[in-house]
Amino acid sequence: MAFDVLSIIKDEEQKASKLLHEAQQSANDMIKNAESKAIEDERKAAVDHRALFQSILDERKTQVEAQLKTQQTETRAALTAVVQQAQDRVADAAQFIINEVINGHR
């Protein structure tokens, strides 16, 4: 009978050891899965951030291009006005030069 009790205790210890090993393995698997998920989530977040950054950059680029186009139009209009003023005064300048040369007011 004592031998049977020792055998039962030994069997129970083996079962407990097996359960402990399975629990440790299960815990290790859960940790590995959690780490893998965290790494995947981090990668996804990095991709999302790159996409967001590119979107913001593209939007800002469009805004700057629109501003530059407006400035170019305004500058071109101002330049055209200056050229027109100069052309309008060409006749006056020619008359002034003729008067200076012919009338000797040099």
DSSP file (Angstrom, degrees, kcal/mol; ACC not computed):
  #  RESIDUE AA STRUCTURE BP1 BP2  ACC     N-H-->O    O-->H-N    N-H-->O    O-->H-N    TCO  KAPPA ALPHA  PHI   PSI    X-CA   Y-CA   Z-CA
    1    1 A M     >        0   0    0      0, 0.0     4,-2.1     0, 0.0     5,-0.2   0.000 360.0 360.0 360.0 -41.1    0.0    0.0    0.0
    2    2 A A  H  >  +     0   0    0      1,-0.2     4,-2.3     2,-0.2     5,-0.2   0.875 360.0  53.3 -63.3 -36.1    2.8    2.4    0.8
    3    3 A F  H  > S+     0   0    0      1,-0.2     4,-2.2     2,-0.2    -1,-0.2   0.895 107.3  51.2 -66.0 -38.0    4.3    1.6   -2.5
    4    4 A D  H  > S+     0   0    0      2,-0.2     4,-2.5     1,-0.2    -2,-0.2   0.887 108.8  51.0 -64.5 -40.0    1.0    2.4   -4.2
    5    5 A V  H  X S+     0   0    0     -4,-2.1     4,-2.6     2,-0.2    -2,-0.2   0.925 111.4  47.4 -65.0 -44.3    0.8    5.8   -2.4
    6    6 A L  H  X S+     0   0    0     -4,-2.3     4,-2.6     1,-0.2    -2,-0.2   0.884 111.9  50.9 -64.0 -38.4    4.4    6.6   -3.5
    7    7 A S  H  X S+     0   0    0     -4,-2.2     4,-2.5     2,-0.2    -2,-0.2   0.904 110.7  48.5 -65.4 -41.0    3.5    5.6   -7.1
    8    8 A I  H  X S+     0   0    0     -4,-2.5     4,-2.7     2,-0.2    -2,-0.2   0.923 112.1  48.9 -64.8 -43.7    0.4    7.8   -7.0
    9    9 A I  H  X S+     0   0    0     -4,-2.6     4,-2.6     2,-0.2    -2,-0.2   0.919 111.7  49.5 -61.3 -44.0    2.5   10.7   -5.7
   10   10 A K  H  X S+     0   0    0     -4,-2.6     4,-2.2     2,-0.2    -2,-0.2   0.920 111.6  48.6 -61.7 -44.1    5.1   10.2   -8.4
   11   11 A D  H  X S+     0   0    0     -4,-2.5     4,-2.4     1,-0.2    -2,-0.2   0.919 112.2  48.7 -61.6 -43.4    2.4   10.1  -11.1
   12   12 A E  H  X S+     0   0    0     -4,-2.7     4,-2.8     1,-0.2    -2,-0.2   0.886 109.9  51.7 -65.5 -38.0    0.8   13.2   -9.8
   13   13 A E  H  X S+     0   0    0     -4,-2.6     4,-2.6     2,-0.2    -1,-0.2   0.894 110.2  49.4 -64.5 -38.6    4.2   15.0   -9.7
   14   14 A Q  H  X S+     0   0    0     -4,-2.2     4,-2.5     2,-0.2    -2,-0.2   0.901 111.7  48.4 -65.7 -41.0    4.8   14.0  -13.3
   15   15 A K  H  X S+     0   0    0     -4,-2.4     4,-2.9     2,-0.2    -2,-0.2   0.919 112.9  47.9 -63.6 -43.2    1.4   15.3  -14.2
   16   16 A A  H  X S+     0   0    0     -4,-2.8     4,-2.6     2,-0.2    -2,-0.2   0.903 112.0  49.7 -64.6 -40.5    2.0   18.5  -12.4
   17   17 A S  H  X S+     0   0    0     -4,-2.6     4,-2.5     2,-0.2    -1,-0.2   0.908 111.9  48.4 -63.9 -41.8    5.4   18.8  -14.1
   18   18 A K  H  X S+     0   0    0     -4,-2.5     4,-2.6     2,-0.2    -2,-0.2   0.926 112.2  48.4 -64.0 -44.8    3.8   18.2  -17.4
   19   19 A L  H  X S+     0   0    0     -4,-2.9     4,-2.6     2,-0.2    -2,-0.2   0.900 111.6  50.5 -61.9 -41.0    1.1   20.8  -16.7
   20   20 A L  H  X S+     0   0    0     -4,-2.6     4,-2.5     2,-0.2    -2,-0.2   0.916 111.1  48.4 -62.8 -43.7    3.8   23.3  -15.6
   21   21 A H  H  X S+     0   0    0     -4,-2.5     4,-2.6     2,-0.2    -2,-0.2   0.916 112.7  48.2 -62.5 -43.7    5.8   22.7  -18.8
   22   22 A E  H  X S+     0   0    0     -4,-2.6     4,-2.7     2,-0.2    -2,-0.2   0.893 111.6  50.2 -64.4 -39.3    2.7   23.1  -20.9
   23   23 A A  H  X S+     0   0    0     -4,-2.6     4,-2.6     2,-0.2    -2,-0.2   0.909 111.5  48.2 -65.6 -41.3    1.8   26.3  -19.1
   24   24 A Q  H  X S+     0   0    0     -4,-2.5     4,-2.7     2,-0.2    -2,-0.2   0.916 112.8  48.4 -64.3 -42.5    5.3   27.7  -19.6
   25   25 A Q  H  X S+     0   0    0     -4,-2.6     4,-2.5     2,-0.2    -2,-0.2   0.913 112.0  49.1 -63.7 -42.3    5.2   26.8  -23.3
   26   26 A S  H  X S+     0   0    0     -4,-2.7     4,-2.5     2,-0.2    -2,-0.2   0.913 111.7  49.0 -63.8 -42.6    1.8   28.4  -23.6
   27   27 A A  H  X S+     0   0    0     -4,-2.6     4,-2.4     2,-0.2    -2,-0.2   0.914 111.2  49.9 -62.9 -43.2    3.0   31.6  -21.8
   28   28 A N  H  X S+     0   0    0     -4,-2.7     4,-2.6     1,-0.2    -2,-0.2   0.907 110.8  49.8 -62.1 -41.7    6.1   31.7  -24.1
   29   29 A D  H  X S+     0   0    0     -4,-2.5     4,-2.7     2,-0.2    -2,-0.2   0.912 110.2  50.2 -63.4 -42.2    3.9   31.3  -27.1
   30   30 A M  H  X S+     0   0    0     -4,-2.5     4,-2.6     2,-0.2    -2,-0.2   0.904 111.3  48.9 -62.6 -40.4    1.6   34.2  -25.9
   31   31 A I  H  X S+     0   0    0     -4,-2.4     4,-2.7     2,-0.2    -2,-0.2   0.928 112.1  48.2 -64.7 -45.2    4.6   36.4  -25.4
   32   32 A K  H  X S+     0   0    0     -4,-2.6     4,-2.7     2,-0.2    -2,-0.2   0.916 112.7  48.7 -61.2 -43.0    6.0   35.6  -28.8
   33   33 A N  H  X S+     0   0    0     -4,-2.7     4,-2.7     2,-0.2    -2,-0.2   0.914 111.9  48.9 -63.4 -42.3    2.6   36.3  -30.4
   34   34 A A  H  X S+     0   0    0     -4,-2.6     4,-2.5     2,-0.2    -2,-0.2   0.912 112.3  48.2 -64.4 -41.7    2.3   39.6  -28.5
   35   35 A E  H  X S+     0   0    0     -4,-2.7     4,-2.5     2,-0.2    -2,-0.2   0.922 112.3  49.0 -63.4 -44.0    5.8   40.6  -29.6
   36   36 A S  H  X S+     0   0    0     -4,-2.7     4,-2.5     1,-0.2    -2,-0.2   0.919 112.3  48.3 -62.0 -43.5    5.0   39.7  -33.2
   37   37 A K  H  X S+     0   0    0     -4,-2.7     4,-2.9     2,-0.2    -1,-0.2   0.909 111.1  50.7 -63.1 -42.0    1.8   41.7  -33.0
   38   38 A A  H  X S+     0   0    0     -4,-2.5     4,-2.3     2,-0.2    -2,-0.2   0.911 111.4  47.9 -63.0 -42.1    3.6   44.7  -31.5
   39   39 A I  H  X S+     0   0    0     -4,-2.5     4,-2.3     2,-0.2    -2,-0.2   0.918 113.4  47.6 -64.3 -43.4    6.2   44.6  -34.3
   40   40 A E  H  X S+     0   0    0     -4,-2.5     4,-2.6     2,-0.2    -2,-0.2   0.912 112.0  49.6 -64.5 -42.6    3.5   44.3  -37.0
   41   41 A D  H  X S+     0   0    0     -4,-2.9     4,-2.5     1,-0.2    -1,-0.2   0.892 110.6  51.1 -62.7 -38.8    1.6   47.2  -35.4
   42   42 A E  H  X S+     0   0    0     -4,-2.3     4,-2.2     2,-0.2    -2,-0.2   0.912 110.9  47.8 -64.7 -42.5    4.7   49.3  -35.3
   43   43 A R  H  X S+     0   0    0     -4,-2.3     4,-2.4     2,-0.2    -2,-0.2   0.913 112.2  49.4 -63.6 -42.8    5.4   48.6  -38.9
   44   44 A K  H  X S+     0   0    0     -4,-2.6     4,-2.8     1,-0.2    -2,-0.2   0.908 110.5  50.4 -63.7 -41.6    1.9   49.4  -39.9
   45   45 A A  H  X S+     0   0    0     -4,-2.5     4,-2.7     2,-0.2    -1,-0.2   0.899 109.5  51.3 -63.3 -39.9    2.1   52.6  -37.9
   46   46 A A  H  X S+     0   0    0     -4,-2.2     4,-2.4     2,-0.2    -2,-0.2   0.915 111.5  47.2 -63.6 -42.4    5.3   53.5  -39.7
   47   47 A V  H  X S+     0   0    0     -4,-2.4     4,-2.4     2,-0.2    -2,-0.2   0.927 112.9  49.2 -63.8 -44.4    3.7   52.9  -43.1
   48   48 A D  H  X S+     0   0    0     -4,-2.8     4,-2.6     1,-0.2    -2,-0.2   0.905 111.1  49.8 -61.8 -41.2    0.7   55.0  -42.1
   49   49 A H  H  X S+     0   0    0     -4,-2.7     4,-2.9     2,-0.2    -1,-0.2   0.897 109.8  50.6 -66.1 -39.4    2.9   57.8  -40.8
   50   50 A R  H  X S+     0   0    0     -4,-2.4     4,-2.6     2,-0.2    -1,-0.2   0.919 111.7  48.1 -62.7 -42.0    4.8   57.8  -44.1
   51   51 A A  H  X S+     0   0    0     -4,-2.4     4,-2.3     2,-0.2    -2,-0.2   0.909 113.0  47.9 -64.6 -41.9    1.6   57.9  -46.0
   52   52 A L  H  X S+     0   0    0     -4,-2.6     4,-2.6     2,-0.2     5,-0.2   0.924 112.0  49.9 -64.1 -44.3    0.3   60.8  -43.9
   53   53 A F  H  X S+     0   0    0     -4,-2.9     4,-2.8     1,-0.2    -2,-0.2   0.920 111.5  48.4 -59.9 -44.7    3.6   62.7  -44.2
   54   54 A Q  H  X S+     0   0    0     -4,-2.6     4,-2.8     2,-0.2    -1,-0.2   0.892 111.0  51.0 -64.2 -39.3    3.5   62.3  -48.0
   55   55 A S  H  X S+     0   0    0     -4,-2.3     4,-2.3     2,-0.2    -2,-0.2   0.927 112.5  45.4 -63.4 -45.4   -0.1   63.5  -48.1
   56   56 A I  H  X S+     0   0    0     -4,-2.6     4,-2.6     2,-0.2    -2,-0.2   0.913 113.5  50.5 -64.0 -42.2    0.8   66.5  -46.0
   57   57 A L  H  X S+     0   0    0     -4,-2.8     4,-2.5    -5,-0.2    -2,-0.2   0.919 111.0  48.0 -62.4 -44.5    3.8   67.2  -48.2
   58   58 A D  H  X S+     0   0    0     -4,-2.8     4,-2.2     2,-0.2    -1,-0.2   0.901 111.9  50.1 -63.0 -41.1    1.8   66.9  -51.4
   59   59 A E  H  X S+     0   0    0     -4,-2.3     4,-2.1     2,-0.2    -2,-0.2   0.927 112.6  46.1 -63.6 -44.7   -0.9   69.2  -50.0
   60   60 A R  H  X S+     0   0    0     -4,-2.6     4,-2.7     1,-0.2     5,-0.2   0.892 110.4  54.0 -65.7 -39.0    1.7   71.8  -49.0
   61   61 A K  H  X S+     0   0    0     -4,-2.5     4,-2.6     1,-0.2    -1,-0.2   0.911 108.2  49.8 -60.8 -42.8    3.5   71.5  -52.4
   62   62 A T  H  X S+     0   0    0     -4,-2.2     4,-2.1     2,-0.2    -1,-0.2   0.904 111.1  49.6 -62.3 -41.9    0.2   72.2  -54.2
   63   63 A Q  H  X S+     0   0    0     -4,-2.1     4,-2.3     2,-0.2    -2,-0.2   0.927 112.3  46.9 -62.8 -45.7   -0.4   75.3  -52.0
   64   64 A V  H  X S+     0   0    0     -4,-2.7     4,-2.9     1,-0.2     5,-0.2   0.906 110.8  52.0 -65.2 -41.5    3.1   76.6  -52.7
   65   65 A E  H  X S+     0   0    0     -4,-2.6     4,-2.3     1,-0.2    -1,-0.2   0.900 109.9  49.6 -61.8 -39.3    2.8   76.0  -56.4
   66   66 A A  H  X S+     0   0    0     -4,-2.1     4,-2.2     2,-0.2    -2,-0.2   0.909 111.6  48.6 -65.2 -41.7   -0.5   77.9  -56.4
   67   67 A Q  H  X S+     0   0    0     -4,-2.3     4,-2.7     2,-0.2    -2,-0.2   0.921 112.0  49.0 -62.9 -43.6    1.1   80.8  -54.5
   68   68 A L  H  X S+     0   0    0     -4,-2.9     4,-2.7     1,-0.2    -2,-0.2   0.892 109.9  51.3 -63.7 -39.2    4.0   80.8  -56.9
   69   69 A K  H  X S+     0   0    0     -4,-2.3     4,-2.4     2,-0.2    -1,-0.2   0.914 111.2  48.0 -64.3 -41.9    1.7   80.8  -59.9
   70   70 A T  H  X S+     0   0    0     -4,-2.2     4,-2.6     2,-0.2    -2,-0.2   0.930 113.1  47.8 -62.6 -45.8   -0.2   83.8  -58.4
   71   71 A Q  H  X S+     0   0    0     -4,-2.7     4,-2.9     1,-0.2     5,-0.2   0.896 110.7  51.8 -62.4 -39.8    3.0   85.6  -57.7
   72   72 A Q  H  X S+     0   0    0     -4,-2.7     4,-2.7     2,-0.2    -1,-0.2   0.917 110.7  47.9 -62.8 -43.2    4.2   84.9  -61.3
   73   73 A T  H  X S+     0   0    0     -4,-2.4     4,-2.3     2,-0.2    -2,-0.2   0.928 114.0  46.6 -63.3 -45.2    1.0   86.3  -62.7
   74   74 A E  H  X S+     0   0    0     -4,-2.6     4,-2.4     2,-0.2    -2,-0.2   0.909 114.2  47.5 -63.8 -42.3    1.2   89.4  -60.6
   75   75 A T  H  X S+     0   0    0     -4,-2.9     4,-2.7     2,-0.2    -2,-0.2   0.907 111.7  50.2 -65.9 -42.0    4.9   89.9  -61.4
   76   76 A R  H  X S+     0   0    0     -4,-2.7     4,-2.5    -5,-0.2    -2,-0.2   0.909 111.2  49.1 -63.0 -41.7    4.2   89.4  -65.1
   77   77 A A  H  X S+     0   0    0     -4,-2.3     4,-2.1     2,-0.2    -2,-0.2   0.913 112.5  47.8 -64.1 -43.1    1.4   91.9  -65.0
   78   78 A A  H  X S+     0   0    0     -4,-2.4     4,-2.1     2,-0.2    -2,-0.2   0.913 112.8  48.7 -64.3 -42.1    3.6   94.5  -63.2
   79   79 A L  H  X S+     0   0    0     -4,-2.7     4,-2.6     2,-0.2    -2,-0.2   0.904 109.9  51.4 -64.2 -42.2    6.4   93.9  -65.7
   80   80 A T  H  X S+     0   0    0     -4,-2.5     4,-2.5     1,-0.2    -1,-0.2   0.897 109.3  51.2 -61.1 -40.5    4.0   94.3  -68.6
   81   81 A A  H  X S+     0   0    0     -4,-2.1     4,-2.3     2,-0.2    -2,-0.2   0.906 110.6  48.2 -64.4 -41.9    2.8   97.6  -67.1
   82   82 A V  H  X S+     0   0    0     -4,-2.1     4,-2.3     2,-0.2    -2,-0.2   0.917 112.4  48.6 -64.8 -43.3    6.4   98.9  -66.7
   83   83 A V  H  X S+     0   0    0     -4,-2.6     4,-2.6     1,-0.2    -2,-0.2   0.910 111.1  50.7 -63.0 -41.9    7.2   97.9  -70.3
   84   84 A Q  H  X S+     0   0    0     -4,-2.5     4,-2.5     2,-0.2    -2,-0.2   0.905 109.5  50.5 -63.3 -41.4    4.0   99.6  -71.5
   85   85 A Q  H  X S+     0   0    0     -4,-2.3     4,-1.2     2,-0.2    -1,-0.2   0.910 111.1  49.0 -62.2 -41.3    4.9  102.8  -69.6
   86   86 A A  H  X S+     0   0    0     -4,-2.3     4,-0.5     1,-0.2     3,-0.4   0.920 111.6  48.5 -65.1 -43.1    8.4  102.7  -71.2
   87   87 A Q  H >X S+     0   0    0     -4,-2.6     3,-1.0     1,-0.2     4,-0.5   0.883 108.0  55.4 -64.2 -37.6    6.9  102.2  -74.7
   88   88 A D  H 3< S+     0   0    0     -4,-2.5     4,-0.4     1,-0.2    -1,-0.2   0.796 109.9  46.9 -64.4 -26.6    4.5  105.1  -74.1
   89   89 A R  H 3X S+     0   0    0     -4,-1.2     4,-2.5    -3,-0.4    -1,-0.2   0.467  86.2  89.7 -95.8  -2.0    7.4  107.4  -73.3
   90   90 A V  H <X S+     0   0    0     -3,-1.0     4,-2.8    -4,-0.5     5,-0.2   0.923  88.1  50.0 -60.5 -44.4    9.5  106.4  -76.3
   91   91 A A  H  X S+     0   0    0     -4,-0.5     4,-2.5    -3,-0.2    -1,-0.2   0.909 111.5  48.6 -62.0 -41.8    8.0  109.1  -78.4
   92   92 A D  H  > S+     0   0    0     -4,-0.4     4,-2.3     2,-0.2    -1,-0.2   0.899 112.2  49.1 -63.6 -40.5    8.6  111.7  -75.7
   93   93 A A  H  X S+     0   0    0     -4,-2.5     4,-2.5     2,-0.2    -2,-0.2   0.916 111.4  48.9 -66.3 -42.5   12.2  110.5  -75.3
   94   94 A A  H  X S+     0   0    0     -4,-2.8     4,-2.6     1,-0.2    -2,-0.2   0.924 111.9  49.1 -63.0 -43.5   12.8  110.7  -79.1
   95   95 A Q  H  X S+     0   0    0     -4,-2.5     4,-2.5    -5,-0.2    -1,-0.2   0.899 110.5  51.2 -61.9 -40.5   11.3  114.2  -79.2
   96   96 A F  H  X S+     0   0    0     -4,-2.3     4,-2.2     2,-0.2    -2,-0.2   0.919 111.2  47.6 -62.5 -44.3   13.5  115.3  -76.3
   97   97 A I  H  X S+     0   0    0     -4,-2.5     4,-2.6     2,-0.2     5,-0.2   0.915 112.0  49.9 -64.3 -43.0   16.6  113.9  -78.1
   98   98 A I  H  X S+     0   0    0     -4,-2.6     4,-3.2     1,-0.2     5,-0.5   0.929 111.2  49.0 -62.1 -45.3   15.7  115.6  -81.4
   99   99 A N  H  X S+     0   0    0     -4,-2.5     4,-1.8     1,-0.2     6,-0.6   0.893 112.8  48.3 -61.6 -40.1   15.1  118.9  -79.6
  100  100 A E  H  <>S+     0   0    0     -4,-2.2     5,-0.7    -5,-0.2     4,-0.5   0.915 118.2  39.1 -66.7 -42.9   18.5  118.6  -77.8
  101  101 A V  H  <5S+     0   0    0     -4,-2.6    -2,-0.2     3,-0.2    -3,-0.2   0.947 122.8  39.2 -75.0 -48.0   20.4  117.8  -81.0
  102  102 A I  H  <5S+     0   0    0     -4,-3.2    -3,-0.2     1,-0.2    -2,-0.2   0.917 122.9  39.8 -70.7 -44.6   18.6  120.2  -83.4
  103  103 A N  T  <5S-     0   0    0     -4,-1.8    -1,-0.2    -5,-0.5    -2,-0.2   0.499 107.1-125.0 -87.7  -3.0   18.3  123.1  -81.1
  104  104 A G  T   5 +     0   0    0     -4,-0.5     2,-0.8     1,-0.2    -3,-0.2   0.746  60.1 144.7  71.8  24.6   21.7  122.6  -79.6
  105  105 A H      <       0   0    0     -5,-0.7    -1,-0.2    -6,-0.6    -4,-0.1  -0.154 360.0 360.0 -86.1  42.4   20.7  122.3  -76.1
  106  106 A R              0   0    0     -2,-0.8    -1,-0.2    -6,-0.3    -5,-0.1   0.473 360.0 360.0 -78.2 360.0   23.3  119.8  -75.4
